[in-house]
């Protein structure tokens, strides 16, 4: 069954269990490079980018609707998740360096 058929099935009220974990993993792997590039561009540090990448991929994994979206929408959501997580990592680093707790 194709993703578009699954989306129609869900909207039609039929209950299915969604994609298999291996299918979700493959979809996430397809967006991993993009997420890393975005995070590295914003952070400029490989280790920090990997932290942001992991957080972004976990965020996407928790979003069941993500896996049913067209690839173009998935890419947009992946970029957004990577951007948000990279900025969160940067914010955490700034707080550590300045001692700001607020």
For each residue, the residues with C-beta under 8 A, 3 or more apart:
1: 5 6 9
2: 5 6
3: 6 7 67 68 69 70
4: 7 8 70
5: 1 2 8 9
6: 1 2 3 9 10 16 18 19 68
7: 3 4 10 11 68
8: 4 5 11 12
9: 1 5 6 12 14 16
10: 6 7 14 16 68
11: 7 8
12: 8 9
13:
14: 9 10
15:
16: 6 9 10
17:
18: 6 64 67 68
19: 6 23 24 27 67
20: 23 24
21: 24 25
22: 25 26
23: 19 20 26 27 67
24: 19 20 21 27 28 61 67
25: 21 22 28 29
26: 22 23 29 30
27: 19 23 24 30 31 67 74
28: 24 25 31 32 57 60 61
29: 25 26 32
30: 26 27 71 74
31: 27 28 34 35 57 60 74 75 78
32: 28 29 35 36 53 57
33: 36 37
34: 31 37 38 75 78 79 82
35: 31 32 38 39 52 53 56 57 78 79 81 82
36: 32 33 39 40 49 50 53 82
37: 33 34 40 41
38: 34 35 41 42 79 82 83 86
39: 35 36 42 43 48 49 50 52 53 56 82 85 86 89
40: 36 37 43 44 45 46 49
41: 37 38 44
42: 38 39 52 83 86 87 90
43: 39 40 48 49 52 86 89 90
44: 40 41 48
45: 40 48 49
46: 40 49 50
47: 50 51
48: 39 43 44 45 51 52 86 89 90 93
49: 36 39 40 43 45 46 52 53 86
50: 36 39 46 47 53 54
51: 47 48 54 55 89
52: 35 39 42 43 48 49 55 56 82 85 86 88 89
53: 32 35 36 39 49 50 56 57 82 85
54: 50 51 57 58
55: 51 52 58 59 85 88 89
56: 35 39 52 53 59 60 78 81 82 84 85 86
57: 28 31 32 35 53 54 60 61 81
58: 54 55 61 62
59: 55 56 62 63 81 84 85
60: 28 31 56 57 63 66 77 78 81
61: 24 28 57 58
62: 58 59
63: 59 60 66 67 77
64: 18 67 68
65: 68 69
66: 60 63 69 74 77
67: 3 18 19 23 24 27 63 64 74
68: 3 6 7 10 18 64 65
69: 3 65 66 73 74 77
70: 3 4 73 74
71: 30 74 75
72: 75 76
73: 69 70 76 77
74: 27 30 31 66 67 69 70 71 77 78
75: 31 34 71 72 78 79
76: 72 73 79 80
77: 60 63 66 69 73 74 80 81
78: 31 34 35 56 60 74 75 81 82
79: 34 35 38 75 76 82 83
80: 76 77 83 84
81: 35 56 57 59 60 77 78 84 85
82: 34 35 36 38 39 52 53 56 78 79 85 86
83: 38 42 79 80 86 87
84: 56 59 80 81 87 88
85: 39 52 53 55 56 59 81 82 88 89
86: 38 39 42 43 48 49 52 56 82 83 89 90
87: 42 83 84 90 91
88: 52 55 84 85 91 92
89: 39 43 48 51 52 55 85 86 92 93
90: 42 43 48 86 87 93 94
91: 87 88 94 95
92: 88 89 95 96
93: 48 89 90 96 97
94: 90 91 97 98 100
95: 91 92 98 99 100 101
96: 92 93 99
97: 93 94
98: 94 95
99: 95 96
100: 94 95
101: 95
102:
